[in-house]
Amino acid sequence: MEHGILASAGAGVIGAGFYVPRRVITNADLEKTVDTTDEWIVQRTGIHERRVIEEGETTAGIAVAAARAALSHAGVDGSEVGLVIVATSTADYYSPPAASVVQHAIGASACAAFDIAAGCSGSLYAIVVADQFIRSGACGYALVVGAETLSRLVDWKDRRTCIVFGDGAGAVLLGRAPQGRGVISSYLRSDGEGAGLITIPGLSITDEDLERRGGEKKSTVWMEGGKVLKFASRAMVASIEAVLAKAGVGIDDVRLVIPHQANLRIIDNAARKLGLESGRVFVNIGKYGNTSAASVPIAIAEALAEGRIASGDYVVLTAFGAGLLYGASLMRWI
């Protein structure tokens, strides 16, 4: 690709795909191992079941499966991809990045590749970054993959977290969009004051986080759910309002909102404040749980498969999570 050609043209989604493991853990299964009930879980989260990787499956492996599905949907060969970004908080290795594994597997030999560790907002952040690469003329096609295997980092005896998370991978292939289509406006923010509300320790741990974990350094997910829920409800509304205001588009013009699938109460509360009826908000949390960075691209792929998005539609992507990171992106579908 020649640099500078159509440099002002933004990026649009031209293909999407996903992969979820075959193994299903239902709420009834969890009732046997922790002090909880199906009714309690559904009322507080909207989750009925979640997928969990089987022996031999890896984050990079499921990322490759989702990437291939997106390329197939777009009808684009992997060799044409100029950028691969994998959004994940559960990489198999500190180094190399999962994106390098995906890049090699799809045959993108002349390709930039890197990971983004931005929690549940990772895929949204990656889509905005990919849009900038395409808009600048640095590449023609960019592949964004969100992949998580949080089951490896969940304390299955902690009912506050084990009921919430699931494994999976979603991918979108972005290409140049005609003027006025693709990514129209984006809004990304971080509230670092709340960084300690969702943690997974790595090479070190703060004294405060160690105390929360009973003095034991465990590389498991810890989350202060109540405070996160309040933050997320505000952040989702604020970010959607911000991207619409930047573009001069009204909420009534939006065909579909695709939110990060963290908690059904968060989604319902935000939709109510924005005046969105349920048919204009995509929800699949009931069958997958919170798949973190994978949730938005999985939802995009399913929404397309179900015919929920058509050419010319305004679609809002929004996400929030560890960091505390949050944001939204307004697209007009190609």
C-alpha positions, -999 to +999 in steps of 0.1 A: +000+000+000+013+035-009+014+058+022-008+088+020-034+074-004-069+081+011-051+091+043-082+110+055-105+080+051-113+063+084-117+026+092-149+005+090-156-031+100-155-053+069-155-087+087-161-102+121-158-136+138-155-152+171-147-184+190-160-197+223-149-229+240-172-259+239-172-264+276-201-248+293-204-241+331-239-233+341-251-215+373-264-249+384-228-262+382-216-234+404-243-241+429-224-273+437-191-256+444-198-222+460-225-207+482-248-193+454-279-200+435-290-197+399-316-171+409-290-150+429-266-150+399-292-141+373-308-113+394-274-096+400-256-102+367-280-115+340-256-145+335-270-180+330-238-198+318-203-191+306-177-209+284-144-222+298-113-234+279-105-271+278-071-286+284-047-276+256-065-244+246-047-211+250-053-174+247-033-172+215-050-203+201-085-190+205-074-156+192-062-173+160-095-191+156-114-158+159-090-140+136-095-167+109-133-164+112-131-126+107-109-129+077-132-156+062-162-134+068-145-105+050-131-126+022-096-112+028-064-132+029-042-129+059-013-118+038-031-085+031-033-075+067-009-047+077-016-046+115-026-071+141-036-059+176-046-084+203-064-070+233-059-093+263-053-093+301-046-131+300-017-135+276+000-169+277+034-152+279+047-119+291+067-121+260+063-127+230+030-108+224+000-129+214-003-107+183+029-121+169+015-156+172-017-145+154+002-126+128+023-157+119-008-181+120-027-160+095+002-155+071+006-118+076+044-118+069+048-080+063+028-068+093+031-048+125+018-066+156+014-058+193-008-065+223-029-040+243-035-047+280-065-024+287-087-047+306-123-050+294-119-018+273-090-034+254-108-041+221-124-007+220-090+009+225-075-013+198-103-004+173-096+033+179-058+027+174-064+007+143-086+035+129-057+059+133-033+035+114-057+032+085-067+069+086-030+079+084-023+056+055+000+034+075-020+002+065-049-008+045-063-036+067-060-039+104-071-070+125-083-064+160-087-095+183-100-095+218-091-128+235-094-139+272-090-170+292-100-156+326-110-191+339-072-196+345-072-165+368-105-169+386-106-181+422-133-207+418-141-206+455-148-168+454-185-164+445-180-127+438-159-133+407-162-170+396-199-164+386-190-134+364-162-143+340-160-165+309-135-174+281-137-165+245-123-145+216-137-121+190-121-104+160-129-076+136-111-068+104-110-031+097-105-016+062-108+018+046-143+033+048-159+057+023-161+093+034-187+096+061-187+059+070-167+038+094-154+053+127-170+088+130-159+098+165-143+082+195-139+090+232-113+072+254-107+080+291-090+066+322-099+072+359-066+060+375-079+068+410-099+036+407-071+014+394-071-007+425-108-017+421-101-045+397-067-062+399-047-093+388-012-092+403+018-098+381+054-095+392+046-074+422+017-063+444+008-033+465+005-035+502-031-025+499-039-052+474-021-078+494-042-069+525-074-073+504-063-108+495-057-118+531-020-114+529-015-140+501-002-129+467-024-149+443-026-141+406-063-142+406-090-116+397-100-094+426-128-069+422-148-045+444-180-051+425-203-025+441-179+004+433-172-009+398-209-012+391-216+025+401-186+037+380-196+017+350-231+029+349-220+065+349-191+059+324-212+041+299-237+070+297-211+097+297-190+081+269-220+075+247-232+111+251-197+123+244-192+105+210-227+115+199-221+151+208-187+152+189-204+139+158-236+159+161-256+127+160-287+122+183-294+091+203-326+085+182-304+082+151-285+052+166-296+018+153-277-003+178-255+001+209-230-027+215-218-025+251-192-045+269-210-074+285-201-070+321-234-070+340-270-068+327-279-043+354-253-019+342-265-022+306-302-018+316-295+012+338-275+030+311-301+022+284-329+036+306-310+068+313-303+072+275-339+064+266-329+033+246-355+005+243-341-030+247-342-038+209-315-011+203-290-026+228-272-058+220-270-083+249-255-117+249-241-118+285-266-145+295-248-172+275-211-161+277-207-141+309-181-113+310-154-122+285-135-089+291-117-077+260-134-103+239-170-092+246-173-063+222-160-081+191-179-112+199-211-091+202-203-073+168-199-107+151-232-120+166-251-088+158-240-090+122-249-127+120-284-119+133-290-091+109-291-064+136-267-041+116-272-028+081-252-005+058-256+031+068-266+024+104-252+043+132-237+019+158-221+028+191-195+006+207-188+012+244-167-004+271-154+000+306-133-019+331-100-022+349-079+009+350-105+023+353-107+027+316-138+035+296-149+050+263-171+047+232-168+049+195-195+059+170-195+041+136-216+045+105-216+010+090-201+006+056 
